[in-house]
């Protein structure tokens, strides 16, 4: 569908640059998204610590033990506030600003009206082959910076479900919600706007890098950069936001499942829980094959990613 999009927002005037609006929206939404929940969490932590006399229990514990204890104790409030913030700020606020600053035809602008079956298949396959790849990257990060692994173990409680209701909440907040809200903001709006002004591959490299930095997760930064750039690449190639939504949803959901049902040593995993090296090798080969196919598809369907 190539319906003409009317760009009549305030930042689409001849004397304005839509790229400026894109970076301003990212900063506004990002700032509010992190400041408001952070304030709520800190108030909750202080009140909870004082009311339950937990300060005395920290005397014989190190920082990581304290961090792990608190992540376990405030997991449900964190998930609820995070989910609410994603829908209200990353999607709701950004949707409002895009409508005012760019166009009222947001579905057309963000490629919600385009569907690519080959792209959807690639997106689904990508979610599974990229997990061993990014875990391999994380493994080497942990070897170089052991403190990152301690941080990862301390925060693992946030992603652990102790009953079916917690699992449903985790899959909704960490699987479904980012696939909808983050994909709209980073691919449907931010990268889409960059594509109009920047040459390939800079639009998906920049959007992918900012997507990674936006998460404020130092221990996962190298993996997030790879994921962000790759999602941007898929969005550019197939011209449909459903491709990256599917990949994002399945990737996050699979990580949650692996975190809660981690198998023992065997064909796929080592005794320490990492993927076996042959599995990582096959994943790298599969990942490379998906990129090659996507480039071939792009060469044959150049009109798919044509911008306004």
C-alpha positions as a Markdown table, in Angstrom:
| # | Residue | x | y | z |
|---|---|---|---|---|
| 1 | Unk | 0.0 | 0.0 | 0.0 |
| 2 | Unk | 1.5 | 3.3 | -1.1 |
| 3 | Unk | -1.1 | 5.8 | 0.1 |
| 4 | Unk | 0.3 | 9.4 | 0.0 |
| 5 | Unk | 1.0 | 10.6 | 3.5 |
| 6 | Unk | 0.1 | 14.2 | 4.4 |
| 7 | Unk | 2.9 | 15.7 | 6.5 |
| 8 | Unk | 1.2 | 18.8 | 8.0 |
| 9 | Unk | 2.6 | 18.8 | 11.5 |
| 10 | Unk | 4.5 | 21.8 | 13.0 |
| 11 | Unk | 7.9 | 20.3 | 12.4 |
| 12 | Unk | 7.1 | 19.6 | 8.7 |
| 13 | Unk | 7.2 | 23.3 | 7.8 |
| 14 | Unk | 9.8 | 24.4 | 5.3 |
| 15 | Unk | 11.8 | 26.1 | 8.0 |
| 16 | Unk | 11.9 | 23.1 | 10.4 |
| 17 | Unk | 13.8 | 19.9 | 10.4 |
| 18 | Unk | 11.8 | 16.7 | 11.2 |
| 19 | Unk | 15.1 | 15.1 | 12.5 |
| 20 | Unk | 15.2 | 17.7 | 15.3 |
| 21 | Unk | 11.7 | 16.6 | 16.3 |
| 22 | Unk | 12.7 | 13.0 | 16.3 |
| 23 | Unk | 15.6 | 13.5 | 18.7 |
| 24 | Unk | 13.5 | 15.8 | 20.9 |
| 25 | Unk | 10.7 | 13.2 | 21.2 |
| 26 | Unk | 13.3 | 10.5 | 22.1 |
| 27 | Unk | 14.7 | 12.8 | 24.8 |
| 28 | Unk | 11.4 | 13.9 | 26.2 |
| 29 | Unk | 9.9 | 10.4 | 26.3 |
| 30 | Unk | 13.1 | 8.8 | 27.6 |
| 31 | Unk | 13.6 | 11.4 | 30.3 |
| 32 | Unk | 10.0 | 11.1 | 31.6 |
| 33 | Unk | 10.0 | 7.3 | 31.2 |
| 34 | Unk | 13.1 | 7.0 | 33.5 |
| 35 | Unk | 12.6 | 9.8 | 35.9 |
| 36 | Unk | 9.0 | 9.1 | 36.9 |
| 37 | Unk | 9.3 | 5.4 | 37.6 |
| 38 | Unk | 12.7 | 5.9 | 39.3 |
| 39 | Unk | 11.1 | 8.4 | 41.7 |
| 40 | Unk | 8.2 | 6.0 | 42.4 |
| 41 | Unk | 10.6 | 3.1 | 43.0 |
| 42 | Unk | 12.9 | 5.1 | 45.3 |
| 43 | Unk | 10.0 | 6.3 | 47.4 |
| 44 | Unk | 8.6 | 2.8 | 47.6 |
| 45 | Unk | 12.0 | 1.3 | 48.6 |
| 46 | Unk | 12.6 | 3.8 | 51.4 |
| 47 | Unk | 9.1 | 3.4 | 52.8 |
| 48 | Unk | 9.3 | -0.4 | 52.5 |
| 49 | Unk | 12.8 | -0.6 | 54.1 |
| 50 | Unk | 11.7 | 1.6 | 57.1 |
| 51 | Unk | 8.3 | 0.0 | 57.6 |
| 52 | Unk | 9.7 | -3.5 | 57.6 |
| 53 | Unk | 12.9 | -2.7 | 59.5 |
| 54 | Unk | 15.0 | -4.1 | 56.7 |
| 55 | Unk | 17.9 | -1.8 | 57.2 |
| 56 | Unk | 19.2 | -3.9 | 60.1 |
| 57 | Unk | 19.2 | -7.0 | 57.9 |
| 58 | Unk | 21.8 | -5.4 | 55.6 |
| 59 | Unk | 24.7 | -5.3 | 58.1 |
| 60 | Unk | 26.2 | -8.6 | 57.1 |
| 61 | Unk | 25.4 | -8.4 | 53.3 |
| 62 | Unk | 27.3 | -7.0 | 50.4 |
| 63 | Unk | 25.9 | -4.7 | 47.7 |
| 64 | Unk | 24.9 | -7.5 | 45.3 |
| 65 | Unk | 23.1 | -9.5 | 48.0 |
| 66 | Unk | 21.1 | -6.3 | 49.0 |
| 67 | Unk | 20.4 | -5.6 | 45.4 |
| 68 | Unk | 19.1 | -9.2 | 44.8 |
| 69 | Unk | 16.9 | -9.0 | 47.9 |
| 70 | Unk | 15.3 | -5.8 | 46.9 |
| 71 | Unk | 14.7 | -6.9 | 43.3 |
| 72 | Unk | 12.9 | -9.9 | 44.6 |
| 73 | Unk | 10.8 | -7.9 | 47.0 |
| 74 | Unk | 9.7 | -5.1 | 44.7 |
| 75 | Unk | 9.4 | -7.2 | 41.5 |
| 76 | Unk | 5.6 | -6.9 | 41.1 |
| 77 | Unk | 5.5 | -3.1 | 41.7 |
| 78 | Unk | 8.4 | -2.7 | 39.3 |
| 79 | Unk | 6.7 | -4.7 | 36.6 |
| 80 | Unk | 3.4 | -2.9 | 37.0 |
| 81 | Unk | 4.9 | 0.6 | 36.9 |
| 82 | Unk | 7.2 | -0.3 | 34.0 |
| 83 | Unk | 4.3 | -1.6 | 32.0 |
| 84 | Unk | 2.1 | 1.4 | 32.7 |
| 85 | Unk | 5.0 | 3.8 | 31.8 |
| 86 | Unk | 5.6 | 2.1 | 28.5 |
| 87 | Unk | 2.0 | 2.4 | 27.4 |
| 88 | Unk | 1.5 | 5.9 | 28.7 |
| 89 | Unk | 4.8 | 7.4 | 27.8 |
| 90 | Unk | 6.7 | 5.4 | 25.2 |
| 91 | Unk | 3.5 | 4.9 | 23.2 |
| 92 | Unk | 0.9 | 7.4 | 24.4 |
| 93 | Unk | 3.0 | 10.5 | 24.7 |
| 94 | Unk | 5.1 | 9.8 | 21.6 |
| 95 | Unk | 1.9 | 9.1 | 19.6 |
| 96 | Unk | 0.5 | 12.4 | 20.7 |
| 97 | Unk | 3.7 | 14.3 | 19.7 |
| 98 | Unk | 4.0 | 12.6 | 16.4 |
| 99 | Unk | 0.5 | 13.5 | 15.5 |
| 100 | Unk | 1.1 | 17.2 | 16.4 |
| 101 | Unk | 4.6 | 17.5 | 14.9 |
| 102 | Unk | 4.5 | 15.3 | 11.8 |
| 103 | Unk | 1.2 | 13.7 | 10.6 |
| 104 | Unk | -2.2 | 12.4 | 11.7 |
| 105 | Unk | -1.7 | 9.4 | 9.4 |
| 106 | Unk | 0.4 | 7.6 | 12.0 |
| 107 | Unk | -0.5 | 4.0 | 10.8 |
| 108 | Unk | 0.7 | 4.8 | 7.3 |
| 109 | Unk | 3.8 | 6.7 | 8.5 |
| 110 | Unk | 5.0 | 3.9 | 10.9 |
| 111 | Unk | 4.3 | 1.1 | 8.3 |
| 112 | Unk | 1.4 | -0.5 | 10.2 |
| 113 | Unk | -0.5 | -0.9 | 7.0 |
| 114 | Unk | 2.3 | -2.9 | 5.3 |
| 115 | Unk | 2.6 | -6.6 | 5.8 |
| 116 | Unk | 5.4 | -8.8 | 4.6 |
| 117 | Unk | 5.0 | -12.6 | 5.0 |
| 118 | Unk | 8.7 | -13.3 | 4.1 |
| 119 | Unk | 9.7 | -10.6 | 6.6 |
| 120 | Unk | 7.5 | -12.1 | 9.3 |
| 121 | Unk | 9.1 | -15.5 | 8.8 |
| 122 | Unk | 12.6 | -13.9 | 9.0 |
| 123 | Unk | 11.6 | -12.0 | 12.1 |
| 124 | Unk | 10.3 | -15.1 | 13.9 |
| 125 | Unk | 13.4 | -17.1 | 12.9 |
| 126 | Unk | 15.7 | -14.2 | 14.0 |
| 127 | Unk | 14.3 | -14.2 | 17.5 |
| 128 | Unk | 15.6 | -17.8 | 18.1 |
| 129 | Unk | 19.0 | -17.7 | 16.2 |
| 130 | Unk | 20.1 | -14.4 | 17.7 |
| 131 | Unk | 19.7 | -15.5 | 21.4 |
| 132 | Unk | 22.8 | -17.8 | 21.4 |
| 133 | Unk | 24.7 | -15.1 | 19.4 |
| 134 | Unk | 24.0 | -12.3 | 21.9 |
| 135 | Unk | 24.6 | -14.6 | 24.9 |
| 136 | Unk | 28.0 | -15.4 | 23.4 |
| 137 | Unk | 28.7 | -11.7 | 23.3 |
| 138 | Unk | 27.5 | -11.3 | 26.9 |
| 139 | Unk | 29.7 | -14.3 | 28.0 |
| 140 | Unk | 32.9 | -12.5 | 26.7 |
| 141 | Unk | 31.7 | -9.3 | 28.3 |
| 142 | Unk | 31.4 | -11.1 | 31.6 |
| 143 | Unk | 35.0 | -12.6 | 31.2 |
| 144 | Unk | 36.4 | -9.1 | 30.6 |
| 145 | Unk | 34.3 | -7.4 | 33.3 |
| 146 | Unk | 33.3 | -10.0 | 36.0 |
| 147 | Unk | 31.3 | -7.4 | 37.9 |
| 148 | Unk | 28.7 | -7.5 | 35.1 |
| 149 | Unk | 28.0 | -11.1 | 35.8 |
| 150 | Unk | 27.4 | -10.3 | 39.4 |
| 151 | Unk | 25.0 | -7.6 | 38.4 |
| 152 | Unk | 23.2 | -10.0 | 36.1 |
| 153 | Unk | 22.8 | -12.5 | 38.9 |
| 154 | Unk | 21.6 | -9.9 | 41.3 |
| 155 | Unk | 18.9 | -8.7 | 39.0 |
| 156 | Unk | 17.8 | -12.1 | 37.9 |
| 157 | Unk | 15.1 | -12.2 | 40.5 |
| 158 | Unk | 13.2 | -9.5 | 38.6 |
| 159 | Unk | 12.7 | -12.0 | 35.7 |
| 160 | Unk | 11.9 | -15.0 | 37.9 |
| 161 | Unk | 8.4 | -16.2 | 38.2 |
| 162 | Unk | 7.3 | -18.2 | 41.3 |
| 163 | Unk | 3.8 | -19.0 | 40.2 |
| 164 | Unk | 1.8 | -18.9 | 36.9 |
| 165 | Unk | 0.4 | -15.4 | 37.5 |
| 166 | Unk | 3.9 | -14.0 | 37.8 |
| 167 | Unk | 4.9 | -15.7 | 34.6 |
| 168 | Unk | 1.9 | -14.2 | 32.8 |
| 169 | Unk | 2.8 | -10.8 | 34.2 |
| 170 | Unk | 6.4 | -11.2 | 33.1 |
| 171 | Unk | 5.5 | -12.3 | 29.6 |
| 172 | Unk | 3.1 | -9.4 | 29.2 |
| 173 | Unk | 5.3 | -6.6 | 30.6 |
| 174 | Unk | 8.7 | -7.8 | 29.2 |
| 175 | Unk | 7.5 | -9.7 | 26.1 |
| 176 | Unk | 4.3 | -8.1 | 24.7 |
| 177 | Unk | 4.6 | -4.5 | 26.0 |
| 178 | Unk | 8.1 | -3.6 | 24.6 |
| 179 | Unk | 7.2 | -5.3 | 21.3 |
| 180 | Unk | 4.3 | -2.9 | 20.9 |
| 181 | Unk | 5.5 | 0.3 | 22.6 |
| 182 | Unk | 9.3 | 0.3 | 21.9 |
| 183 | Unk | 8.8 | -0.8 | 18.3 |
| 184 | Unk | 6.4 | 2.1 | 17.7 |
| 185 | Unk | 8.8 | 4.7 | 19.2 |
| 186 | Unk | 12.1 | 3.4 | 17.9 |
| 187 | Unk | 11.3 | 1.8 | 14.5 |
| 188 | Unk | 7.8 | 3.1 | 13.6 |
| 189 | Unk | 8.6 | 6.7 | 14.4 |
| 190 | Unk | 12.3 | 7.4 | 15.2 |
| 191 | Unk | 13.9 | 5.2 | 12.5 |
| 192 | Unk | 11.1 | 6.0 | 10.0 |
| 193 | Unk | 11.9 | 9.7 | 10.4 |
| 194 | Unk | 15.7 | 9.2 | 10.1 |
| 195 | Unk | 15.1 | 7.2 | 6.9 |
| 196 | Unk | 13.7 | 10.3 | 5.3 |
| 197 | Unk | 16.9 | 12.3 | 5.7 |
| 198 | Unk | 19.8 | 9.9 | 6.3 |
| 199 | Unk | 21.5 | 7.5 | 3.9 |
| 200 | Unk | 21.5 | 3.8 | 4.5 |
| 201 | Unk | 22.8 | 2.3 | 6.8 |
| 202 | Unk | 23.1 | 5.3 | 9.1 |
| 203 | Unk | 19.4 | 5.5 | 9.9 |
| 204 | Unk | 19.2 | 2.0 | 11.4 |
| 205 | Unk | 22.7 | 2.1 | 13.0 |
| 206 | Unk | 21.8 | 5.4 | 14.8 |
| 207 | Unk | 18.3 | 4.2 | 15.8 |
| 208 | Unk | 19.7 | 0.9 | 16.9 |
| 209 | Unk | 22.5 | 2.4 | 19.0 |
| 210 | Unk | 20.1 | 4.8 | 20.7 |
| 211 | Unk | 17.7 | 2.0 | 21.3 |
| 212 | Unk | 20.5 | 0.2 | 23.2 |
| 213 | Unk | 21.5 | 3.2 | 25.2 |
| 214 | Unk | 17.9 | 3.9 | 26.0 |
| 215 | Unk | 17.7 | 0.8 | 28.1 |
| 216 | Unk | 20.4 | 2.0 | 30.6 |
| 217 | Unk | 21.7 | -1.6 | 31.0 |
| 218 | Unk | 25.5 | -1.5 | 31.0 |
| 219 | Unk | 25.8 | -5.3 | 31.4 |
| 220 | Unk | 23.6 | -5.9 | 28.3 |
| 221 | Unk | 24.8 | -3.0 | 26.2 |
| 222 | Unk | 26.9 | -4.9 | 23.5 |
| 223 | Unk | 24.0 | -7.4 | 23.0 |
| 224 | Unk | 21.4 | -4.6 | 22.9 |
| 225 | Unk | 23.4 | -2.7 | 20.2 |
| 226 | Unk | 23.4 | -5.8 | 18.0 |
| 227 | Unk | 19.7 | -6.4 | 18.6 |
| 228 | Unk | 18.8 | -2.7 | 18.0 |
| 229 | Unk | 20.7 | -2.4 | 14.8 |
| 230 | Unk | 19.4 | -5.8 | 13.5 |
| 231 | Unk | 15.8 | -4.9 | 14.2 |
| 232 | Unk | 16.4 | -1.6 | 12.4 |
| 233 | Unk | 17.8 | -3.5 | 9.5 |
| 234 | Unk | 14.7 | -5.7 | 9.3 |
| 235 | Unk | 12.4 | -2.7 | 9.5 |
| 236 | Unk | 14.3 | -1.1 | 6.6 |
| 237 | Unk | 14.4 | -4.2 | 4.4 |
| 238 | Unk | 10.8 | -5.4 | 4.8 |
| 239 | Unk | 9.1 | -2.1 | 5.4 |
| 240 | Unk | 6.7 | -3.5 | 8.0 |
| 241 | Unk | 6.6 | -2.9 | 11.7 |
| 242 | Unk | 5.1 | -6.3 | 12.3 |
| 243 | Unk | 8.4 | -7.9 | 11.4 |
| 244 | Unk | 10.2 | -6.2 | 14.2 |
| 245 | Unk | 7.3 | -6.6 | 16.6 |
| 246 | Unk | 7.3 | -10.3 | 16.1 |
| 247 | Unk | 11.1 | -10.6 | 16.5 |
| 248 | Unk | 11.1 | -8.4 | 19.6 |
| 249 | Unk | 8.2 | -10.3 | 21.2 |
| 250 | Unk | 9.6 | -13.7 | 20.7 |
| 251 | Unk | 13.1 | -12.7 | 21.7 |
| 252 | Unk | 12.1 | -11.2 | 25.0 |
| 253 | Unk | 9.6 | -14.0 | 25.7 |
| 254 | Unk | 12.1 | -16.7 | 25.0 |
| 255 | Unk | 14.6 | -15.1 | 27.4 |
| 256 | Unk | 12.0 | -15.1 | 30.1 |
| 257 | Unk | 11.2 | -18.7 | 29.6 |
| 258 | Unk | 14.9 | -19.7 | 29.5 |
| 259 | Unk | 15.4 | -17.7 | 32.7 |
| 260 | Unk | 12.7 | -19.6 | 34.5 |
| 261 | Unk | 13.1 | -23.1 | 33.0 |
| 262 | Unk | 16.9 | -23.3 | 32.5 |
| 263 | Unk | 17.8 | -26.9 | 31.6 |
| 264 | Unk | 20.8 | -28.7 | 32.9 |
| 265 | Unk | 24.0 | -29.6 | 31.1 |
| 266 | Unk | 23.3 | -31.4 | 27.8 |
| 267 | Unk | 23.3 | -31.1 | 24.0 |
| 268 | Unk | 22.4 | -27.4 | 24.1 |
| 269 | Unk | 23.7 | -26.0 | 27.4 |
| 270 | Unk | 26.9 | -26.2 | 29.4 |
| 271 | Unk | 26.9 | -26.9 | 33.2 |
| 272 | Unk | 27.1 | -23.2 | 33.8 |
| 273 | Unk | 24.0 | -22.5 | 31.8 |
| 274 | Unk | 25.5 | -21.1 | 28.6 |
| 275 | Unk | 24.9 | -22.4 | 25.1 |
| 276 | Unk | 27.3 | -25.1 | 23.9 |
| 277 | Unk | 29.9 | -23.8 | 21.4 |
| 278 | Unk | 28.5 | -25.8 | 18.5 |
| 279 | Unk | 25.0 | -24.3 | 19.1 |
| 280 | Unk | 26.6 | -20.8 | 19.1 |
| 281 | Unk | 28.3 | -21.7 | 15.8 |
| 282 | Unk | 25.1 | -22.9 | 14.2 |
| 283 | Unk | 23.3 | -19.8 | 15.5 |
| 284 | Unk | 26.0 | -17.5 | 13.9 |
| 285 | Unk | 25.5 | -19.4 | 10.6 |
| 286 | Unk | 21.8 | -19.1 | 10.8 |
| 287 | Unk | 22.0 | -15.4 | 11.7 |
| 288 | Unk | 24.4 | -14.8 | 8.7 |
| 289 | Unk | 22.0 | -16.7 | 6.4 |
| 290 | Unk | 19.1 | -14.5 | 7.5 |
| 291 | Unk | 21.1 | -11.4 | 6.8 |
| 292 | Unk | 22.1 | -12.7 | 3.4 |
| 293 | Unk | 18.5 | -13.5 | 2.5 |
| 294 | Unk | 17.3 | -10.1 | 3.7 |
| 295 | Unk | 19.9 | -8.4 | 1.5 |
| 296 | Unk | 18.8 | -10.5 | -1.4 |
| 297 | Unk | 15.1 | -9.6 | -0.7 |
| 298 | Unk | 16.1 | -5.9 | -0.5 |
| 299 | Unk | 17.8 | -6.0 | -3.9 |
| 300 | Unk | 14.8 | -7.5 | -5.5 |
| 301 | Unk | 12.2 | -5.3 | -3.8 |
| 302 | Unk | 13.8 | -1.9 | -3.5 |
| 303 | Unk | 10.5 | -0.1 | -3.6 |
| 304 | Unk | 9.4 | -1.7 | -0.3 |
| 305 | Unk | 11.6 | 0.6 | 1.8 |
| 306 | Unk | 10.9 | 3.7 | -0.3 |
| 307 | Unk | 10.4 | 6.7 | 2.1 |
| 308 | Unk | 8.0 | 9.6 | 1.9 |
